Each structure stands twice: as C-alpha cells, then as structure tokens.
Amino acid sequence: MSGPRNSRQARQLVRRLERDCDLDWPGGVDNAALFHDRSASRWELHTLEGPSLPVISGPTPITHLLRDGFVLIRWPDDSIELFHVETAESQLSHRLQEAEVAAAGS
C-alpha cells in the first residue's frame, strides 16, 4: 500500500461518514488518511494518530462513492466497508454465499 493519499478526499469521506452514518471519527477530519492499494484496487481510511481502529475500506475509485453515494456495512467480524450504492446488494449476496460455503465446509 502506498502512503497517505489525498487528505482532501479523506476529510470529505470523514465528513460524509459523520453526517450520513452518524460515525464519529477519532480525532476528527484532520486525523484521517487514505491509503491506496493499486494491486487490489482498494483503499483504506486510517487514523493518523491515536487508536488504529476503525479502519474503513472500499473499492476504488473513492470519488464515485463520494459523488454517487455509498452504503456502510459493518460486518460481524467488526470490519467496516463502503460500497457504491449500486453494488451493495451484490456485495451482500456474495458475502452471504461465502459464509454459507464456509459453514457447509466445517
């Protein structure tokens, strides 16, 4: 993963999370940094200082999420992901299928 990326987008994302999802980001908008993993086409939002959680991840490009809208999903393992509004249903379906296959294999 590359280092912190585009602090303006990080601040925008934290503002939207606070406004739309009632999620308080530790340290506020100035304590957020985006890390981009180009090989996996994903990004992660991290705190710059203080606790390492929460970490929120999602698909790239983040500009589509900020422009079109997103769905925040907190999974049972406490991971948090954002998905574009148009792909959230398929992501939920895929995650459910993975869980069913894992449950059947154990």
Contacts in CASP RR format, 6 or more apart in sequence:
PFRMAT RR
TARGET T0000
AUTHOR 0000-0000-0000
METHOD contacts of the structure
MODEL  1
MSGPRNSRQARQLVRRLERDCDLDWPGGVDNAALFHDRSASRWELHTLEG
PSLPVISGPTPITHLLRDGFVLIRWPDDSIELFHVETAESQLSHRLQEAE
VAAAGS
1 35 0 8 1.000
1 36 0 8 1.000
1 37 0 8 1.000
1 44 0 8 1.000
2 35 0 8 1.000
2 36 0 8 1.000
2 37 0 8 1.000
2 38 0 8 1.000
3 33 0 8 1.000
3 35 0 8 1.000
3 36 0 8 1.000
4 10 0 8 1.000
4 33 0 8 1.000
4 34 0 8 1.000
4 35 0 8 1.000
4 48 0 8 1.000
5 33 0 8 1.000
5 34 0 8 1.000
5 35 0 8 1.000
5 36 0 8 1.000
5 43 0 8 1.000
6 34 0 8 1.000
7 32 0 8 1.000
7 33 0 8 1.000
7 34 0 8 1.000
9 34 0 8 1.000
9 62 0 8 1.000
9 63 0 8 1.000
9 66 0 8 1.000
10 29 0 8 1.000
10 32 0 8 1.000
10 33 0 8 1.000
10 34 0 8 1.000
10 45 0 8 1.000
11 29 0 8 1.000
11 30 0 8 1.000
11 32 0 8 1.000
12 66 0 8 1.000
13 32 0 8 1.000
13 34 0 8 1.000
13 45 0 8 1.000
13 56 0 8 1.000
13 62 0 8 1.000
13 65 0 8 1.000
13 66 0 8 1.000
14 25 0 8 1.000
14 28 0 8 1.000
14 29 0 8 1.000
14 32 0 8 1.000
14 45 0 8 1.000
15 29 0 8 1.000
16 66 0 8 1.000
16 70 0 8 1.000
17 23 0 8 1.000
17 25 0 8 1.000
17 56 0 8 1.000
17 72 0 8 1.000
18 24 0 8 1.000
18 25 0 8 1.000
21 72 0 8 1.000
23 54 0 8 1.000
23 72 0 8 1.000
25 31 0 8 1.000
25 32 0 8 1.000
25 47 0 8 1.000
25 54 0 8 1.000
26 47 0 8 1.000
26 50 0 8 1.000
26 51 0 8 1.000
26 54 0 8 1.000
27 47 0 8 1.000
27 49 0 8 1.000
27 50 0 8 1.000
30 48 0 8 1.000
31 47 0 8 1.000
31 48 0 8 1.000
31 49 0 8 1.000
31 50 0 8 1.000
32 45 0 8 1.000
32 46 0 8 1.000
32 47 0 8 1.000
32 48 0 8 1.000
33 45 0 8 1.000
33 46 0 8 1.000
33 47 0 8 1.000
33 48 0 8 1.000
34 43 0 8 1.000
34 44 0 8 1.000
34 45 0 8 1.000
34 46 0 8 1.000
34 62 0 8 1.000
35 43 0 8 1.000
35 44 0 8 1.000
35 45 0 8 1.000
35 46 0 8 1.000
36 42 0 8 1.000
36 43 0 8 1.000
36 60 0 8 1.000
37 43 0 8 1.000
37 44 0 8 1.000
41 59 0 8 1.000
41 60 0 8 1.000
42 57 0 8 1.000
42 58 0 8 1.000
42 59 0 8 1.000
42 60 0 8 1.000
43 57 0 8 1.000
43 58 0 8 1.000
43 59 0 8 1.000
43 60 0 8 1.000
43 62 0 8 1.000
44 55 0 8 1.000
44 56 0 8 1.000
44 57 0 8 1.000
44 58 0 8 1.000
45 55 0 8 1.000
45 56 0 8 1.000
45 57 0 8 1.000
46 52 0 8 1.000
46 55 0 8 1.000
47 53 0 8 1.000
54 80 0 8 1.000
55 79 0 8 1.000
55 80 0 8 1.000
56 72 0 8 1.000
56 80 0 8 1.000
56 81 0 8 1.000
56 82 0 8 1.000
57 79 0 8 1.000
57 80 0 8 1.000
57 81 0 8 1.000
57 82 0 8 1.000
58 65 0 8 1.000
58 81 0 8 1.000
58 82 0 8 1.000
58 83 0 8 1.000
59 83 0 8 1.000
59 84 0 8 1.000
59 87 0 8 1.000
64 84 0 8 1.000
65 82 0 8 1.000
65 84 0 8 1.000
68 84 0 8 1.000
68 85 0 8 1.000
68 86 0 8 1.000
69 84 0 8 1.000
69 85 0 8 1.000
70 82 0 8 1.000
70 83 0 8 1.000
70 84 0 8 1.000
70 85 0 8 1.000
70 88 0 8 1.000
71 82 0 8 1.000
71 83 0 8 1.000
71 84 0 8 1.000
71 85 0 8 1.000
71 88 0 8 1.000
72 80 0 8 1.000
72 81 0 8 1.000
72 82 0 8 1.000
73 80 0 8 1.000
73 81 0 8 1.000
73 82 0 8 1.000
73 83 0 8 1.000
73 88 0 8 1.000
73 91 0 8 1.000
73 92 0 8 1.000
74 80 0 8 1.000
75 81 0 8 1.000
75 95 0 8 1.000
81 91 0 8 1.000
83 91 0 8 1.000
END
